[in-house]
């Protein structure tokens, strides 16, 4: 269908007129053929107009409906691509921020987790970008299995992820964060039979505060994440006023 659309797409006024002339010609030919077949039938045929509509208009109606279906599917595909991360299928940064903000408006309680893959560059350098991609996909699958349906998960950077936990206390968020710091095993290639590589996550957590913007919460979670990295990685740090701004 895409190839057909490219062929039919007019790129100039002359091309538009040409395609219009072809369409009119096809309708004329269809009318002529129908009239020849109907010439031997009595004129008061009760189904004449129905037959005429089906024979002449039917193919063009089907073609128009096919184009509409193609356009709807293409629009859905483009909408999905604009809102989802192409590699992991998670919300991209813009979508995550929008969804997290809506959750914050609906619920006063919650917690934000900012997660970063430890030593991700080493995986890319030592095993190649395919292993890096598989690593990120394994992380995203782990995150999705670890949250509830109402929670929001997104990939907001290269190897950086975020989770907004709805109706969760900071203590509950810390339990979930601790679980996510455990090593995540993954296959180095699509054809590997053994999961002989693993990656850990460092996590920064902050409790939701309605008086703060989401950007402010992200900044605090980033400070906590920075401390988790500095303290040795593969751990969670909850933001507090004592953390040094970097």
C-alpha positions, 0 to 999 in steps of 0.5 A, a space after each residue: 500500500 505504501 508503494 501504491 501511495 507513493 505512485 499515486 501521490 501528485 508532486 505538481 499541479 500537472 500531476 494532480 490534473 493527470 491523476 484526476 483525468 485518469 480517475 474520470 476516464 476510469 469512471 467513464 469506462 465503467 459507466 460505458 461497460 455497465 450500459 452495454 451490459 444493461 442495454 438488453 434489460 428492460 428499462 424498469 428494472 427495479 435494481 438498475 440504480 443499485 446495480 449501477 452503484 455497485 458496478 461503477 461506484 463499488 470499486 472506487 468506494 473500496 479503494 477510498 476505504 482502503 486508503 482511509 484504513 491505511 491512513 488510520 493505521 499509519 497515523 496510529 503507527 506515527 503516534 506510537 513512534 512519537 510517544 514510545 522509545 523505539 528500542 525498549 518500547 517504554 515511554 520516551 522522555 516527553 511521554 513519561 513527563 506528560 504521564 507522570 504529571 497527570 498521575 501527580 495531579 490525580 494522586 497526592 502520594 507517590 515517589 519518583 525513581 531515577 535509574 541508571 545502568 552501571 558501567 554501561 559504556 564498558 558493555 558497549 566497548 567490550 561486547 558491542 552495541 548489539 549487546 548494549 541494546 539487548 542490555 537496555 531491553 532486558 532492563 526495560 523488561 525488568 522494570 515493567 515486571 516490577 511495577 503496577 499497571 498505574 505506575 509510569 515507566 520511561 526511558 529518559 536518556 541513553 541508559 537512564 530510566 525513570 519510574 513514577 510510583 503512584 500511591 506509594 510511600 517513600 518506604 515502599 519505593 525504597 523496597 522496590 528500588 532495592 529489588 531493582 539494584 540486583 544484577 539483571 542477567 542478559 544474553 550478549 547476542 540474540 543467538 546466545 544460549 547462555 545469559 553470561 552477562 549482567 548489569 546493575 542499576 543505581 537508583 535515586 529516589 524522591 518522595 512526591 511533593 505537590 508543591 514541587 514541579 516534576 522538574 524539581 523532583 527529577 533534579 532531586 532524584 538526580 542528586 540522589 542518583 549521583 550519590 548512589 554512583 559515588 557510594 559504589 553503584 548498585 544501590 538506592 539513595 533517597 534524597 534528603 536535604 543533606 545531599 550535596 548539589 553537584 
